[in-house]
Amino acid sequence: MIKIILSTFLIVFLAELGDKTQLATMLLSAKSTSKLSVFLGASLALICTTIIGVLCGSFIEKYISKNLLNIISAIVFIFIGILILIQTKK
C-alpha cells in the first residue's frame, strides 16, 4: 500500500510542477492577501478532481483491460505531445 501511495504522489507531484494549475495558484497567491485561503481552495480543487479521477478509473477498469488502458493512455499522451509541438511552432 505504501508503494502505491509513494508512486502516486511522485507521479502527480511531478506532473503538476509547472502545470497551468500551479501557475494559476501562484498568480492567485500573488494577488491575494490570504495565502491560506488560496492554499485551501487549490487543495480542495485538487482533492475533488482526484476523487473524480479515482471514480472514473474504478468504473473504466471494469470494462477495459489494464493492457488496453495503458495503450490508450500512451496514445492520448503522444497525441497531446504532438499538439503541443505543433502549437510551439506557430
MMTF fields as JSON, N, C-alpha, C and O atoms, coordinates in Angstrom:
{
  "mmtfVersion": "1.0.0",
  "mmtfProducer": "UNKNOWN",
  "numBonds": 359,
  "numAtoms": 360,
  "numGroups": 90,
  "numChains": 1,
  "numModels": 1,
  "chainsPerModel": [1],
  "groupsPerChain": [90],
  "chainIdList": ["A"],
  "bondAtomList": [4, 2, 8, 6, 12, 10, 16, 14, 20, 18, 24, 22, 28, 26, 32, 30, 36, 34, 40, 38, 44, 42, 48, 46, 52, 50, 56, 54, 60, 58, 64, 62, 68, 66, 72, 70, 76, 74, 80, 78, 84, 82, 88, 86, 92, 90, 96, 94, 100, 98, 104, 102, 108, 106, 112, 110, 116, 114, 120, 118, 124, 122, 128, 126, 132, 130, 136, 134, 140, 138, 144, 142, 148, 146, 152, 150, 156, 154, 160, 158, 164, 162, 168, 166, 172, 170, 176, 174, 180, 178, 184, 182, 188, 186, 192, 190, 196, 194, 200, 198, 204, 202, 208, 206, 212, 210, 216, 214, 220, 218, 224, 222, 228, 226, 232, 230, 236, 234, 240, 238, 244, 242, 248, 246, 252, 250, 256, 254, 260, 258, 264, 262, 268, 266, 272, 270, 276, 274, 280, 278, 284, 282, 288, 286, 292, 290, 296, 294, 300, 298, 304, 302, 308, 306, 312, 310, 316, 314, 320, 318, 324, 322, 328, 326, 332, 330, 336, 334, 340, 338, 344, 342, 348, 346, 352, 350, 356, 354],
  "bondOrderList": [1, 1, 1, 1, 1, 1, 1, 1, 1, 1, 1, 1, 1, 1, 1, 1, 1, 1, 1, 1, 1, 1, 1, 1, 1, 1, 1, 1, 1, 1, 1, 1, 1, 1, 1, 1, 1, 1, 1, 1, 1, 1, 1, 1, 1, 1, 1, 1, 1, 1, 1, 1, 1, 1, 1, 1, 1, 1, 1, 1, 1, 1, 1, 1, 1, 1, 1, 1, 1, 1, 1, 1, 1, 1, 1, 1, 1, 1, 1, 1, 1, 1, 1, 1, 1, 1, 1, 1, 1],
  "groupList": [{"groupName": "MET", "atomNameList": ["N", "CA", "C", "O"], "elementList": ["N", "C", "C", "O"], "formalChargeList": [0, 0, 0, 0], "bondAtomList": [1, 0, 2, 1, 3, 2], "bondOrderList": [1, 1, 2], "singleLetterCode": "M", "chemCompType": "L-PEPTIDE LINKING"}, {"groupName": "ILE", "atomNameList": ["N", "CA", "C", "O"], "elementList": ["N", "C", "C", "O"], "formalChargeList": [0, 0, 0, 0], "bondAtomList": [1, 0, 2, 1, 3, 2], "bondOrderList": [1, 1, 2], "singleLetterCode": "I", "chemCompType": "L-PEPTIDE LINKING"}, {"groupName": "LYS", "atomNameList": ["N", "CA", "C", "O"], "elementList": ["N", "C", "C", "O"], "formalChargeList": [0, 0, 0, 0], "bondAtomList": [1, 0, 2, 1, 3, 2], "bondOrderList": [1, 1, 2], "singleLetterCode": "K", "chemCompType": "L-PEPTIDE LINKING"}, {"groupName": "LEU", "atomNameList": ["N", "CA", "C", "O"], "elementList": ["N", "C", "C", "O"], "formalChargeList": [0, 0, 0, 0], "bondAtomList": [1, 0, 2, 1, 3, 2], "bondOrderList": [1, 1, 2], "singleLetterCode": "L", "chemCompType": "L-PEPTIDE LINKING"}, {"groupName": "SER", "atomNameList": ["N", "CA", "C", "O"], "elementList": ["N", "C", "C", "O"], "formalChargeList": [0, 0, 0, 0], "bondAtomList": [1, 0, 2, 1, 3, 2], "bondOrderList": [1, 1, 2], "singleLetterCode": "S", "chemCompType": "L-PEPTIDE LINKING"}, {"groupName": "THR", "atomNameList": ["N", "CA", "C", "O"], "elementList": ["N", "C", "C", "O"], "formalChargeList": [0, 0, 0, 0], "bondAtomList": [1, 0, 2, 1, 3, 2], "bondOrderList": [1, 1, 2], "singleLetterCode": "T", "chemCompType": "L-PEPTIDE LINKING"}, {"groupName": "PHE", "atomNameList": ["N", "CA", "C", "O"], "elementList": ["N", "C", "C", "O"], "formalChargeList": [0, 0, 0, 0], "bondAtomList": [1, 0, 2, 1, 3, 2], "bondOrderList": [1, 1, 2], "singleLetterCode": "F", "chemCompType": "L-PEPTIDE LINKING"}, {"groupName": "VAL", "atomNameList": ["N", "CA", "C", "O"], "elementList": ["N", "C", "C", "O"], "formalChargeList": [0, 0, 0, 0], "bondAtomList": [1, 0, 2, 1, 3, 2], "bondOrderList": [1, 1, 2], "singleLetterCode": "V", "chemCompType": "L-PEPTIDE LINKING"}, {"groupName": "ALA", "atomNameList": ["N", "CA", "C", "O"], "elementList": ["N", "C", "C", "O"], "formalChargeList": [0, 0, 0, 0], "bondAtomList": [1, 0, 2, 1, 3, 2], "bondOrderList": [1, 1, 2], "singleLetterCode": "A", "chemCompType": "L-PEPTIDE LINKING"}, {"groupName": "GLU", "atomNameList": ["N", "CA", "C", "O"], "elementList": ["N", "C", "C", "O"], "formalChargeList": [0, 0, 0, 0], "bondAtomList": [1, 0, 2, 1, 3, 2], "bondOrderList": [1, 1, 2], "singleLetterCode": "E", "chemCompType": "L-PEPTIDE LINKING"}, {"groupName": "GLY", "atomNameList": ["N", "CA", "C", "O"], "elementList": ["N", "C", "C", "O"], "formalChargeList": [0, 0, 0, 0], "bondAtomList": [1, 0, 2, 1, 3, 2], "bondOrderList": [1, 1, 2], "singleLetterCode": "G", "chemCompType": "PEPTIDE LINKING"}, {"groupName": "ASP", "atomNameList": ["N", "CA", "C", "O"], "elementList": ["N", "C", "C", "O"], "formalChargeList": [0, 0, 0, 0], "bondAtomList": [1, 0, 2, 1, 3, 2], "bondOrderList": [1, 1, 2], "singleLetterCode": "D", "chemCompType": "L-PEPTIDE LINKING"}, {"groupName": "GLN", "atomNameList": ["N", "CA", "C", "O"], "elementList": ["N", "C", "C", "O"], "formalChargeList": [0, 0, 0, 0], "bondAtomList": [1, 0, 2, 1, 3, 2], "bondOrderList": [1, 1, 2], "singleLetterCode": "Q", "chemCompType": "L-PEPTIDE LINKING"}, {"groupName": "CYS", "atomNameList": ["N", "CA", "C", "O"], "elementList": ["N", "C", "C", "O"], "formalChargeList": [0, 0, 0, 0], "bondAtomList": [1, 0, 2, 1, 3, 2], "bondOrderList": [1, 1, 2], "singleLetterCode": "C", "chemCompType": "L-PEPTIDE LINKING"}, {"groupName": "TYR", "atomNameList": ["N", "CA", "C", "O"], "elementList": ["N", "C", "C", "O"], "formalChargeList": [0, 0, 0, 0], "bondAtomList": [1, 0, 2, 1, 3, 2], "bondOrderList": [1, 1, 2], "singleLetterCode": "Y", "chemCompType": "L-PEPTIDE LINKING"}, {"groupName": "ASN", "atomNameList": ["N", "CA", "C", "O"], "elementList": ["N", "C", "C", "O"], "formalChargeList": [0, 0, 0, 0], "bondAtomList": [1, 0, 2, 1, 3, 2], "bondOrderList": [1, 1, 2], "singleLetterCode": "N", "chemCompType": "L-PEPTIDE LINKING"}],
  "groupTypeList": [0, 1, 2, 1, 1, 3, 4, 5, 6, 3, 1, 7, 6, 3, 8, 9, 3, 10, 11, 2, 5, 12, 3, 8, 5, 0, 3, 3, 4, 8, 2, 4, 5, 4, 2, 3, 4, 7, 6, 3, 10, 8, 4, 3, 8, 3, 1, 13, 5, 5, 1, 1, 10, 7, 3, 13, 10, 4, 6, 1, 9, 2, 14, 1, 4, 2, 15, 3, 3, 15, 1, 1, 4, 8, 1, 7, 6, 1, 6, 1, 10, 1, 3, 1, 3, 1, 12, 5, 2, 2],
  "groupIdList": [1, 2, 3, 4, 5, 6, 7, 8, 9, 10, 11, 12, 13, 14, 15, 16, 17, 18, 19, 20, 21, 22, 23, 24, 25, 26, 27, 28, 29, 30, 31, 32, 33, 34, 35, 36, 37, 38, 39, 40, 41, 42, 43, 44, 45, 46, 47, 48, 49, 50, 51, 52, 53, 54, 55, 56, 57, 58, 59, 60, 61, 62, 63, 64, 65, 66, 67, 68, 69, 70, 71, 72, 73, 74, 75, 76, 77, 78, 79, 80, 81, 82, 83, 84, 85, 86, 87, 88, 89, 90],
  "secStructList": [7, 2, 2, 2, 2, 2, 2, 2, 2, 2, 2, 2, 2, 2, 2, 2, 6, 6, 7, 2, 2, 2, 2, 2, 2, 2, 2, 2, 2, 2, 2, 7, 1, 7, 2, 2, 2, 2, 2, 2, 2, 2, 2, 2, 2, 2, 2, 2, 2, 2, 2, 2, 2, 2, 2, 2, 2, 2, 2, 2, 2, 6, 6, 1, 7, 2, 2, 2, 2, 2, 2, 2, 2, 2, 2, 2, 2, 2, 2, 2, 2, 2, 2, 2, 2, 2, 2, 2, 2, 7],
  "xCoordList": [0.819, 0.0, 0.864, 0.559, 1.939, 2.793, 3.473, 3.708, 3.791, 4.408, 3.47, 3.91, 2.189, 1.198, 1.055, 0.976, 1.022, 0.904, 2.101, 1.935, 3.302, 4.509, 4.61, 4.968, 4.3, 4.388, 3.33, 3.605, 2.129, 1.079, 1.474, 1.31, 1.996, 2.452, 3.502, 3.41, 4.499, 5.593, 5.102, 5.495, 4.257, 3.743, 2.913, 3.107, 1.995, 1.134, 1.958, 1.755, 2.87, 3.714, 4.517, 4.545, 5.164, 5.963, 5.093, 5.49, 3.91, 3.009, 2.494, 2.243, 2.337, 1.788, 2.827, 2.462, 4.115, 5.144, 5.12, 5.233, 4.974, 4.962, 3.695, 3.612, 2.716, 1.435, 0.629, 0.915, -0.378, -1.253, -1.877, -2.065, -2.197, -2.809, -1.85, -2.251, -0.605, 0.371, 0.598, 0.692, 0.686, 0.886, -0.305, -0.128, -1.514, -2.709, -2.723, -3.091, -2.322, -2.271, -1.246, -1.497, -0.093, 0.915, 0.386, 0.613, -0.318, -0.881, -1.926, -1.926, -2.81, -3.829, -3.19, -3.638, -2.157, -1.472, -0.79, -0.771, -0.236, 0.426, -0.575, -0.246, -1.803, -2.834, -3.578, -4.147, -3.573, -4.398, -3.659, -2.438, -4.431, -3.866, -3.927, -3.249, -4.744, -4.886, -4.302, -4.982, -3.049, -2.376, -3.018, -3.087, -3.485, -4.128, -5.4, -5.674, -6.169, -7.395, -7.084, -7.785, -6.037, -5.627, -5.176, -5.542, -4.387, -3.917, -5.095, -5.149, -6.036, -7.181, -8.056, -8.517, -8.282, -9.096, -8.442, -9.11, -7.148, -6.428, -6.373, -6.526, -6.155, -6.107, -7.453, -7.512, -8.528, -9.867, -10.17, -10.775, -9.754, -9.975, -9.22, -9.76, -7.974, -7.195, -7.795, -7.806, -8.289, -8.946, -10.182, -10.403, -10.987, -12.208, -11.892, -12.544, -10.908, -10.561, -9.946, -10.119, -9.228, -8.66, -9.755, -9.68, -10.774, -11.902, -12.576, -12.907, -12.776, -13.382, -12.502, -13.008, -11.181, -10.262, -10.291, -10.3, -10.306, -10.332, -11.648, -11.649, -12.767, -14.058, -14.166, -14.65, -13.718, -13.74, -12.817, -13.171, -11.635, -10.711, -11.288, -11.115, -11.969, -12.603, -13.691, -13.84, -14.456, -15.52, -14.933, -15.395, -13.908, -13.308, -12.646, -12.728, -11.991, -11.268, -12.201, -11.762, -13.473, -14.431, -14.724, -15.139, -14.514, -14.905, -13.728, -13.877, -12.576, -11.409, -10.237, -9.979, -9.526, -8.38, -7.266, -7.175, -6.43, -5.329, -4.374, -3.855, -4.147, -3.258, -3.818, -3.089, -5.091, -5.712, -5.736, -5.537, -5.977, -5.988, -4.597, -4.492, -3.541, -2.176, -1.918, -1.316, -2.371, -2.189, -2.944, -2.401, -4.186, -4.996, -4.343, -4.258, -3.886, -3.226, -1.979, -1.749, -1.182, 0.033, -0.308, 0.344, -1.319, -1.729, -2.217, -1.888, -2.993, -3.505, -2.347, -2.329, -1.381, -0.234, 0.609, 1.079, 0.798, 1.542, 0.801, 1.414, -0.515, -1.337, -1.226, -1.062, -1.313, -1.184, 0.211, 0.351, 1.242, 2.601, 2.749, 3.399, 2.153, 2.198, 1.492, 1.991, 0.338, -0.386, 0.453, 0.474, 1.131, 1.986, 3.129, 3.446, 3.749, 4.82, 4.325, 5.002, 3.142, 2.58, 2.318, 2.599, 1.779, 1.475, 2.728, 2.703, 3.821, 5.042, 5.71, 6.513, 5.392, 5.956, 5.255, 5.779, 4.072, 3.295, 3.787, 3.244],
  "yCoordList": [-1.199, 0.0, 1.264, 2.223, 1.267, 2.451, 2.688, 3.832, 1.596, 1.727, 2.438, 3.285, 2.109, 2.752, 4.228, 5.084, 4.519, 5.908, 6.722, 7.817, 6.195, 6.935, 7.111, 8.189, 6.064, 6.193, 7.151, 7.921, 7.12, 8.049, 9.477, 10.387, 9.671, 11.005, 11.534, 12.668, 10.708, 11.139, 11.487, 12.512, 10.651, 10.898, 12.174, 13.01, 12.33, 13.525, 14.763, 15.81, 14.666, 15.81, 16.295, 17.491, 15.373, 15.753, 16.275, 17.193, 15.691, 16.138, 17.549, 18.303, 17.904, 19.218, 20.334, 21.507, 19.997, 21.035, 21.816, 21.235, 23.113, 23.956, 23.838, 24.376, 23.141, 22.966, 24.258, 25.132, 24.367, 25.552, 25.749, 26.881, 24.65, 24.738, 25.405, 26.277, 24.996, 25.582, 27.05, 27.887, 27.36, 28.751, 29.622, 30.75, 29.093, 29.836, 30.047, 31.119, 29.023, 29.134, 30.182, 30.956, 30.205, 31.224, 32.622, 33.547, 32.778, 34.077, 34.512, 35.659, 33.595, 33.919, 34.26, 35.173, 33.53, 33.791, 35.158, 35.857, 35.527, 36.831, 37.976, 39.038, 37.755, 38.794, 38.837, 39.867, 37.725, 37.6, 38.042, 37.93, 38.541, 38.864, 37.653, 37.617, 36.66, 35.462, 34.253, 33.599, 33.978, 32.833, 31.519, 30.569, 31.47, 30.263, 29.955, 28.794, 30.975, 30.77, 30.214, 29.331, 30.736, 30.227, 28.777, 27.936, 28.487, 27.118, 26.17, 25.101, 26.556, 25.69, 25.492, 24.383, 26.575, 26.47, 25.576, 24.733, 25.746, 24.919, 23.462, 22.549, 23.251, 21.888, 21.196, 20.031, 21.899, 21.328, 20.999, 19.968, 21.87, 21.614, 20.366, 19.546, 20.218, 19.04, 17.773, 16.727, 17.859, 16.706, 16.303, 15.118, 17.288, 16.996, 16.382, 15.421, 16.923, 16.354, 14.968, 14.11, 14.745, 13.431, 12.413, 11.275, 12.815, 11.915, 11.523, 10.355, 12.49, 12.206, 11.225, 10.275, 11.454, 10.563, 9.142, 8.182, 9.005, 7.676, 6.965, 5.778, 7.683, 7.067, 6.664, 5.577, 7.535, 7.205, 6.026, 5.135, 6.022, 4.907, 3.589, 2.55, 3.634, 2.425, 1.918, 0.711, 2.839, 2.469, 1.898, 0.875, 2.573, 2.165, 0.791, -0.005, 0.504, -0.764, -1.973, -3.086, -1.757, -2.856, -3.252, -4.382, -2.337, -2.578, -2.631, -3.12, -2.139, -2.104, -2.762, -2.462, -3.659, -4.324, -3.312, -2.273, -3.644, -2.737, -2.548, -1.453, -3.603, -3.512, -2.534, -1.678, -2.658, -1.756, -0.326, 0.627, -0.183, 1.142, 1.79, 2.993, 1.008, 1.528, 1.993, 3.045, 1.215, 1.582, 2.867, 3.768, 2.95, 4.155, 5.37, 6.436, 5.216, 6.319, 6.782, 7.982, 5.84, 6.189, 6.952, 7.944, 6.497, 7.177, 8.591, 9.524, 8.757, 10.083, 11.01, 12.165, 10.525, 11.358, 11.732, 12.864, 10.785, 11.087, 12.141, 13.076, 11.991, 12.952, 14.35, 15.336, 14.43, 15.73, 16.308, 17.509, 15.461, 15.924, 16.483, 17.51, 15.815, 16.303, 17.651, 18.563, 17.778, 19.062, 20.191, 21.306, 19.892, 20.887, 21.277, 22.46, 20.295, 20.6, 21.466, 22.401, 21.138, 21.925, 23.358, 24.298, 23.532, 24.871, 25.694, 26.912, 25.058, 25.824, 26.301, 27.234, 25.679, 26.096, 27.312, 27.975, 27.61, 28.748, 30.06, 31.11],
  "zCoordList": [0.0, 0.0, 0.0, -0.709, 0.792, 0.863, -0.482, -0.868, -1.201, -2.521, -3.485, -4.263, -3.445, -4.308, -3.943, -4.823, -2.651, -2.2, -2.672, -3.208, -2.476, -2.862, -4.376, -4.851, -5.133, -6.593, -7.121, -8.041, -6.56, -6.97, -6.626, -7.438, -5.42, -5.014, -5.982, -6.453, -6.274, -7.137, -8.541, -9.098, -9.106, -10.457, -10.501, -11.384, -9.56, -9.551, -9.233, -9.849, -8.298, -7.934, -9.136, -9.426, -9.831, -10.997, -12.14, -12.859, -12.305, -13.373, -13.113, -14.053, -11.852, -11.508, -11.51, -11.597, -11.418, -11.411, -12.72, -13.8, -12.62, -13.814, -14.634, -15.738, -14.105, -14.797, -14.718, -13.9, -15.577, -15.566, -14.197, -13.751, -13.533, -12.208, -11.22, -10.449, -11.251, -10.331, -10.668, -9.77, -11.941, -12.341, -11.936, -11.475, -12.11, -11.702, -10.19, -9.709, -9.449, -7.987, -7.555, -6.631, -8.221, -7.896, -8.181, -7.401, -9.298, -9.655, -8.628, -8.182, -8.259, -7.258, -5.911, -5.216, -5.557, -4.294, -4.303, -3.291, -5.446, -5.544, -5.41, -4.88, -5.895, -5.852, -4.514, -4.151, -3.791, -2.595, -1.333, -1.228, -0.394, 0.918, 1.848, 2.875, 1.483, 2.306, 1.573, 0.783, 1.848, 1.227, 1.661, 0.882, 2.901, 3.397, 2.608, 2.304, 2.279, 1.504, 0.114, -0.382, -0.504, -1.82, -1.694, -2.515, -0.672, -0.438, -0.227, -0.836, 0.63, 0.91, -0.325, -0.595, -1.075, -2.291, -3.328, -3.927, -3.549, -4.523, -4.073, -4.884, -2.783, -2.251, -2.398, -2.79, -2.087, -2.224, -3.684, -3.977, -4.595, -6.021, -6.467, -7.211, -6.017, -6.39, -5.796, -6.446, -4.572, -3.952, -4.756, -5.006, -5.159, -5.926, -7.289, -7.698, -7.991, -9.294, -9.14, -10.007, -8.042, -7.785, -7.507, -7.972, -6.751, -6.492, -7.804, -8.01, -8.682, -9.987, -10.762, -11.358, -10.755, -11.458, -10.916, -11.686, -9.603, -8.986, -9.301, -9.628, -9.203, -9.5, -10.966, -11.281, -11.856, -13.287, -13.583, -14.355, -12.97, -13.16, -12.663, -13.3, -11.535, -10.995, -11.923, -12.11, -12.508, -13.443, -14.731, -15.236, -15.257, -16.531, -16.425, -17.36, -15.296, -15.171, -15.234, -15.526, -14.965, -15.03, -16.472, -16.731, -17.413, -18.798, -19.775, -20.895, -19.364, -20.246, -19.52, -18.355, -20.209, -19.588, -19.322, -19.975, -18.35, -17.996, -19.171, -19.383, -19.925, -21.077, -22.117, -22.618, -22.436, -23.396, -22.859, -23.612, -21.576, -20.961, -21.038, -21.276, -20.84, -20.988, -22.416, -22.631, -23.384, -24.792, -25.11, -25.75, -24.666, -24.905, -24.247, -24.858, -23.016, -22.306, -23.051, -23.198, -23.516, -24.257, -25.531, -25.855, -26.249, -27.488, -27.196, -27.929, -26.14, -25.775, -25.406, -25.831, -24.625, -24.25, -25.47, -25.58, -26.377, -27.61, -28.42, -28.934, -28.534, -29.273, -28.655, -29.373, -27.342, -26.658, -26.896, -27.126, -26.843, -27.108, -28.511, -28.709, -29.48, -30.866, -30.978, -31.638, -30.336, -30.354, -29.752, -30.272, -28.67, -28.027, -28.961, -29.089, -29.613, -30.555, -31.717, -32.145, -32.212, -33.324, -32.887, -33.631, -31.68, -31.184, -30.936, -31.107, -30.536, -30.261, -31.553, -31.521, -32.679, -33.963, -34.529, -35.423, -34.015, -34.542, -34.009, -34.353]
}
